[in-house]
Amino acid sequence: MGSDTSEIYLCTYWYPKFDSMNETILHSINNGLHFSIKNSRFIYTLPSYPTPIFGDFTSGVVYKCPDWAVDTFAISFDTGMTLNRKYFSHPSDPASGCLPGEIYFQTYLSGGTQLCRSTNYGTSFDTIPINDSLEIVDVGVNPGELYFAGYGSDTIINVVTSLDYGITYQSHKIKVPNYINYHLRHGPSSGEFYLLVYDSPFEDYFYIYHVTDYGNNVTFQQTHENCGGLFKSYTAGRKPGTFYVARRSTYDPTLYLDYSSDYGVTFTTYTHYLDSAYTGIVNKDLPLNIKVYPNPFTTQLNIELPIDNQYLNMQLLNFLGQVCFEQAILSGSEKVVINIPILVTGIYFIRLTTRDNRSLIRKVAVNFL
């Protein structure tokens, strides 16, 4: 989020190809309806996950961590147009604070885990010793309000909070049906946060929970679908009720920005094709109701397409982006049965491409016995 109630920042990839790729900072002042490009630079390899970028309470200030290497982070005072690189020994779990110029990192040293806090835009840091079993996941809206991930179980998420910069803690055990992974994002009020919970290793969907009292009471909001094969970023806005989910693929320039104004109960999706962003981002919807099954599969895969099918080609890519199999799709087909040669067990991506070269990605797993 930025300093304004409808402002967000994203770090994504421009023309994502494995032989030519740019890392790009995008900025929106209308909840993701439109984006402007603030910074774009060539990178040699694709990061394994989206680079965290987040705003400050000071207008125009943006933090990016890591920046060029694992021991760097960057700060911008002009909405990301220019980045001032700073050095820090392996910053981890970055988060902006609730005060202008406040930023947090976590470091893992031989003497234990330390929380590092700056109140001068990263010029200097103070260290706060914390429990080695805790990992900071976000910073609240009051000074000293911190959220940590503690040990839980398959059905219990242990959210640990501190209201005094980690000096004392309180544990909140939140019961969910099942989970493998989760993310926490604070809201604009004290004690308010969102939980994004995954119970599938394929991350095709996640559950959204909303909390207003540090974890004593939890409300289920919705199941967020159509996430297979996509990198996800999440943040709450500064206006009560606003929440954003950004979804983008490794292999095509499509960005989906899901915007909610009712605490994550319903979303409006803005679709942006970054290959035309310099001349004005196209906002056209691509059919998302695609079913791919079974998943995992061995050699046969079924793809159910929408009635108004626009897809003409299917590619199966490995995790390096190499095409392992390709097949044309007949115009108007509503179901495609694909027999694929024997593949190495692992994660792959199905890329469906339309006549005008738009693409949709779904993640699948091959389990060859």
N, C-alpha and C positions, 0 to 999 in steps of 0.2 A: 504494500500500500504506500501511497505518498502522503503528503501533508494535508491534502484537500480531501473532502468527503467522497469525491467521485474519481480520484486519481489512483492509477496503478502503474507499476513497472514490470516488465518481463525481460528476461534474458533468454533468447532463443537462437536458432541457427538459420542463416540466410543461404538459400540455394544449397540445401544439405546434400552434398555428394562426398564420397570418401576421397576424391582427388582434388576437391576444391570446396572449401567450406568457410563461411564467415560467421562469427559470433556477433549477435546483434542485440542492442538494447532498444526495447520498444516502450513507448510512453503513451498512456491514454488519460484524458481528463474527463471522459464521459462514460465511465464504467465499462470500458472495453468495446464500445460501439465502433470507435475508430482508434487507430494507433498511428503514431508518428515515429520514424526511425531517428534515434538520437546518436547512435554510435554503431559502427560496423567494422570489424577487422578480421583478417584472414587468420584461421587457425589450422594447424597441421593435422590434428587428430580429433575425433569426436570424443568429448568427455563422456564418462560412463553414466552421468546423471546431469540434469540441468544445473547450471551455475546459480547459486542463490543470489538474488538481488533484492534489496529492500530499501524503502524510503526512510526519511527522518522526519521529525516534527518540524524541522526547518525547511521552508519551501525550497525546492530544487536540489536538495541534498539526497544523494543516492549512494549506498554502499554495495560493493560487489566482492564476494569472497567464496573461493579464492579468485585471484585475478589471473596473472599469467602463469604462475607456478604455485606449488602447494604452500610455499612460505611467503605468499604475498596476498594483500587485499587492496582494494582500490576505493577511493571516495571521489565523488563528483559534486561540485557545487552549482552545476548548470544543467540539471536534469539528465545527466549521463553523457553529454556531448564531449566533455573532456574528463579523463580519468587520471587522478593522481595516485600513483602506486606507492604503497607502503609495505614495509617488510615486517613479518611477524612469524615466529617459529611455529609452523604447522597450525594455523588457526582452525578450530573445529567448532561446529554447531553455532554459527554466527546468528546474532539476533540484534535488532535495533531496540533501544529502550524507549521509555516514555518521556524523556526529556530531550531537548535539542542537543545534538552532539553526542548522545549516549549510545554506545555500542558494546556488545558482549561477545567474547570468545571463550571457548573451553580448551584447555591444554592438558595433556597427559604427560607428566614429568616423572622422573625417578622418585621424587619425593611425594608423589600423590597427584590427585586431580585438582586442578586449580581453575577457578572462574576468573577471567580477566575482564575488567570493566574500564571503559574510557568515557569521560564526560567532555572531551574536547576534540571530537571528530577523529579519534584514532591517533592523536599526536602522542599521547602517553596512556599507560594502563596501570591500574591498581589490581592486585591479585587478591582473590578471596578463596581460602581453602574450603573445599566442600567434600562431602562424602564420596569416596571412590566409586560407590555403586550407583551414583546418580549421573544422569546425562541431561543437561539443560535442553529443553525443547522450545521454550518461548519465554518472552518477557511481557508482563501485564501492563496495565495502564497507570498504575500507581508506583511511585518510587519504592524499590525493594521487592516488588511483586514478581516472583520468578516461578516458573513451572519446570518440573523435572520428570523424567521417566524413571520409575522404580521397578523393582522386580514384581511380576505378576504371574498369571497362569494362563491356560488356554481360554478361560472365560472371564478372567479378572484383569482389568487394566489398572495398574497402580499409578495414579497421578499424584506426585508429591509437590506441594506448594510451599513457598516461603514468602513471608511479607517483610523480611528484614535482611535482604541480600544474602540469604543462605545461612544465617546464623542459627535459626531454628526452622524446623520443618513440620508439616502436617501431611499425613498420608490419606488419600481418598481412593478407596477401592471401588472401581466402577465395573459392574457386572454387565457383560454382553453375551450373546449366544455363543460366539466363538470368534477368535481372531488369530491371525498370523502376524500381522503388522498393523501399525496405526500411526497417525500423525496428529499433532495438537496445534491449533492456531487460536490465539487469544482474540477475544472480541473487544469492543470499545468501552465496556463497563468493567468495574472491579469484579473479579471472580468469574467472568464470562469467558468461555472458550468453546471451541468446536472440536470434536473428535472425528477423524476420518478413518474408518476401520475396514481392514481387508481380512477376509476369511478364505481367500483363494490364492494359491501361489501364482496364478496367471494374471491377477489384478485386472480382470475384465470389468469389475464393478467395485464399489465400496459403499459403506453405510455412513450416513452423516448423523451425528448426535450433537445436541446443543445443551450446554451447561451454563447456569447463571449464578451458581453459589459455590464455586470451587470444586464441585464434584459430588455434593451431597444428593442432588437430584439431577437426573439425566433424562432428556427427551429425545426420542428417535424422530428424525425429520424426514429422511427419504433414503432410497437406494439409488445411488448415482451410477448409471450404466454407460455403455458404449466407450469403455476405457481400454479395451484390449489393445496391446501393442503400442500404447501411447505413454510418453512421459507426462507426469502430472505435477502441477504446482498449485498451491492453495494459499489463500489469505482471506481474512475478514477485512471489511472496510472500516473506515473511521465513523461512518454513519451507522446507527443501530439497524440491524437486520441485513446488512449487505455482506455478501460472501461471494468469492470468486474461485473458479476452478479453471486453470489453463491446461489444455491437452494438446500435445503436438507429437508428431512421429519423428523417428530417426531418419526416415527415408523419403519424406516428401515435405513440401513447404507449407502444408496446411496447418493453421493454428485455430483451435476451437477455444473460445472464451465463454465460459458459462457464468452468468451473472444472476444472483439471487438478491431480492430485496425483502424477503420474508424469512430470514434466518435459515436458509437452505432447504425450505420446503419445496419450492418450485424454482426453476431456472429458465432464463432466456439465453439461447446460444447464439453468439456472433461468430461467423465463420470467416476467417481471413486467409487469403492466398498470398503468401509473402513474396511469390515470384512477380507480383505486380504492384508491390507496395510503393515503389518509387513513383508510380503514375496514379496512385489512388487504390486503396485496398478494395478488392472486389468482395462484396458481401452476398454470396449466393449459397444456398443450402445444398449440401450433398446428402443423398439418402444414407442414413446410418443404420437402418433396421436390417442388418446383415446377420445371418446365423451361420456359424462355422462349427461343424461337429463331425465325428467325435473329437474331443480335445481333452487328453492327448489322443493321437492317432498313430497308426503304424504305416500303412501304405495307401489307404483310401480315405479321402476327405470329401465331405459334402458341404456345399456352399448354397444357402438359400438367399435369393436376391429379391429386392422389392419389385412390385408389379411394374413400376415405371423404371425398370432397370436401365441404367446409363453406362454400365461397365462393359468394356470390350476386351479386357485382357487381365489375366491373373498371373502373378509371379510369386514364387516361394523363395524367400531370401534367408540366408543364414545370419548369424549375429554380426558378421563382418560386412553385411550388405551385399554379398555375392549371390547372384541368381542361381539357384539350384534346380529350378523347374519353372517352365512357362507354358501357358496354354491360353488360346483365344477363347472368348466367351461369345456365343452367338447372340445377336441382337434380340432383345425381348426375352431371353432365358430367365426363368425364375428359380431354377435349381441347376447346379453344376456338380457332377460327380467326377472327381479327379483321382486317377490312379497314379501314384507317385512312386518312383523307384526307391529302393531301400536307402534310407538316410541314417546318419549317425544320430543316436539319441541326443536330444537337446532342445533348445528354444529356437523357433523359426518365426518368420513374419510372412503373412499373406498380404500382398499388395494388389489391390484392384484399381485399375486405371480406366478413366472415361475417355471419350473421343477427344475432348478438349484438354486432355493431359492432367486432369485432376485425379488425385489418388486417395484411397482409404486404406488404412493399415489395420490388420488384426494379428494378434500374437497367438501362436499355436505351439504345441509341444509334440515332438516325435518321441515315442516310446517304443523302440524296436526291440522286441524280445528275442 
